[in-house]
Amino acid sequence: MIDVIKLRILQGDPVIHDVRNASLPKLFRGLPTIDNKDCPSGCEKCIESCPTDAIKLNPVNIDLGLCVFCPLCEEVCPGKIIHFTNEYKISSDSRENLFVTNETKTILVEKASEKIRSYFGSSLKLRQISAGGCNGCELELNALSNVNFDLGRFGIEFVASPRHADGIVITGPITHNMAKATEICFDAVPNPKIIILAGTCAISGGIFQNSKETERKFLKENKIDLFIPGCPPHPLTFINGLLDWLEKK
Amino acid sequence: MISLQVQNNQQFRINEIPFLNKNDFIDSVSEGLSNGFSMIGLFPIDKNQPYKIISLLADPDSSSIHITGGEFPKDKLEYESFATQYLQTNYFECELAENYGYTPIDHPWLRPVRKQNIILGNKPYQFYKLEGDEVHEVAVGPIHAGVIEPGHFRFQCHGELVYHLEINLGYQHRGVETMMLNAKKNQRLILAESITGDTVIGHTYAHCNVVEGLTDTQISLRAQVSRSVAEELERVAMHLSGLGGVANDIGLAIVSSSYGRLRTLVINSLALLCGSRFGRGLFIYGGVRFDFNDENVNQIISNLEIVRKDVSAINKFLFSSTGALTRFENTGIVSGDLAQQIGLVGMSGRASGIETDTRIHYPYGAYRYFPVSLITLPSGDVFARARLRALEIDESLRFIFEQMENLSGGEIKTDVGATNPSSGVISIVEGWRGEIVHIAFTDNRGEIMQYKIKDPSFNNWYGLNLALRRTAISDFPLCNKSFDLSYSGHDL
C-alpha cells in the first residue's frame, strides 16, 4: 500500500490542465501558412514534391485532408511562402474548411446543431474502428485516455461495444477487407449517431488514396460530422476539435 | 549449400545469384535450414517470372545472408513443403502460395495470409474444429473491444482451457508492397512510415538502408548516430507502452498509468527532435532531416533523466508484486525449443532464450561502432516477455545517454545518386519487436521491380497461436499484449 502511494506521488500532476492553450514543440507540423506572394512563373516544385497531391496552384492551396505533414513542400519552395506552424487546432466539421489558402488564419469548427449538442453535449461515447490504419492514429487515440490528456474529464470516452456508443471514429483508408465490418459496426450503433474521421487516411485515403485494396463507399453514403486531420492527429487536435464542435468550455 | 553470401545492406548483382533447378534448390535450401539458418524471405525476384524464386536464409553466426535461386518448370509450380521438417518456413510458403500460385505438397497448415479468397478459391476458410462434450468455440473480431487494429481470433476451448487458437489476419491489407513499386520516389518514404505507425523509425530505417545500399551512399557518423538514437527512443517508448498494457490487463491501474506518463515523455522527446511524436519526417535518403542542437539535446536528456529514475521505481514495484508475478509466471509459455523451431524473432524470441539481435548479429549503422548488449531470458512466459522489455529499456537508455553526451560533428545529409541497375539489397533492422527485413531489386533501368517487407509480426503471430495452448482463455489479453504484435505490419 505504501508503495502504491509512493508511485502515486511520483506521478505528480502530469495532466495538461489547459488543453485549449497548451503549446507544442516549435518543430511540430500543424496548420500551414501560405504567404500572400506571387510564385515564380512556371514553378511547380511544391506540387511535384507532394507525396499525396495535396497541393494545388493558382492560388496555392493545401488540402489538410490529404496532407501528411511531411514538410517536403516547405523545403522545396524557392520563395519560402509555405510554412508549417505548430498550431494544432485544425479539426473541422466541413471538408471544404480543410483547404488552406493565403487567406486562412485558422481552421474553423462550426458548432454542432442544437440537437446534437443536447444529445451528446455532456456525454459522448465513441466506438473506434481501425479500417486499415497503421496503428499511428490508434496510438494517438489511445493516448487521449492517458493521464496527460485525460479525455474522460470532458465526458468523452471510447467504449467497447457499438451498442453503447453514440458514434464511430474511423481511422485508416478503409480496406476491402474491413469495408463490411465497418458497415456492420456502424449499423449496430443506435440512432442518433455521428461519424468522425481521424487522420489523413480516413479523410481522403492519404498515401493510400490510389491503393487498389481500399473500398471507400461507406464514406460516400454517410454524412461525416467531424474531420480530424493529421498523420497521425495530435491528441490535442482531437480534443479541441470535439470541444469546439460540442461547444464545451 | 550453394548460395550467394551477402551481408546486411550489401549491394549485389542479380546475376551473381546461383539459380538451380528445382531439386537442387530444394536440397540446397534444406541443407541451409538443417544448419539452423533462419528464413527471412521466399519469393520471386521478378513478378513477371514467378517460376524463378529465391530463398533468403540468415545465419547469425557468420552474420551473412545466403541467397539461393531456384527455377521451377513454368507449368508446374509445386514442390515438397519445407515446413514438414522445418516449421519456421511454413508461413513463408503460405505467402508464396497465396501471391504466386505455388503448391507446397504436404504443407502442414496451408492457410490464407492476407487474402481469404485466393488459396481457398472463394470458399470461406474452415477453422480447425474441436468436437466433444463441453467443447466450445469462441470467435473474436475483426473489431476488438478497444482502440486497436482488427484481426479475427478463433478459440477451440474445453471449459476455460484453450486447446487451439487460429488467428486470421489480412483486414489491414492496403497493398504496401505493390504500391512501393508503382510509387513516385517521394512517396516511398511516406509509405515506409505508414507500414506500421508504431514502428515508424524501424521501417524507415530499413527502407533508407535499402535505398542507400542500391545507390552506394555512405552516410555520416552523425546521421547514423541520430538514427540509432531515434530507434532506441522508439524502442523505449513502445516498451513502456507495452509494459503499461500488460499492467492494465492485470488491473494494476497505477502502474499502467505511470508507464503511460513516461511514454509521453519519450515520444515528446522525439517530437523535440523532429516535430512528430513517432519520428515521422526524421529520416531522409542519405541521412536525417533534423539535427541535434544544444537546446533539444538538453531537453531530451532532462526528459530521459526522469524516465530513467521513475522507470526503475515502477519496475521494482511491478516485478516484486506477488499478484503480478502470479499472473505473469508460467502463463503463455513458448519453450526455447519450440521458439527455435517456429522461428520466433526479436524480443519474443529473446524471451524464450533465442540469442539473436540484429544490432549485434547483423550490425548496421552506428551499432557497428557502439554495440549494445544482448539480453535474453529463458522462461518464454509472459513474465519473460515483460521483464525483457524492462531490461531492454535500461540498455536502450544507456545507449542513448552515451551517444547524446558524445555526439560527433559533421553533416547530417549526404547526396544520393541513382539506383544501380540489376542489383539487390537486403536490409535487416532490429525494430522494437524484432527483425524488420526490407528487400529491393532493381531492373536493368535501375527502377525498383521487387520490394519485399517482412515485419517481425510475420514470424511471431504463430508464437501467440501456440502460446495459448493449454492456457486459460481469460489469459488471452495478457498473452496477446505480452507479444504486442502488429496487424498492419503483417497485413501490409
Interface residues (C-beta under 8 A of the other chain):
Chain A: D3 V4 K6 L7 R8 L10 Q11 P14 L24 P25 L27 F28 R29 S49 C50 P51 T52 V68 F69 C70 P71 L72 Q128 I129 S130 A131 G132 G133 C134 N135 G136 C137 E138 L139 E140 L141 N142 A143 N146 V147 N148 F158 A160 S161 G172 P173 T175 H176 N177 M178 A181 C185 C201 G206 I207 F208 N210 S211 K212 E213 T214 C231 P232 H234
Chain B: Q116 P142 I143 A145 G146 V147 I148 E149 P150 G170 Y171 Q172 H173 R174 G175 T178 M179 K184 N186 Q187 L189 I190 L191 S194 I195 T196 G197 D198 V200 S241 I254 V255 S257 S258 G260 R261 R263 T264 N268 A271 L272 L273 C274 G275 S276 R277 F278 R280 G281 R289 F290 D310 A313 I314 F317 S486 Y487 S488
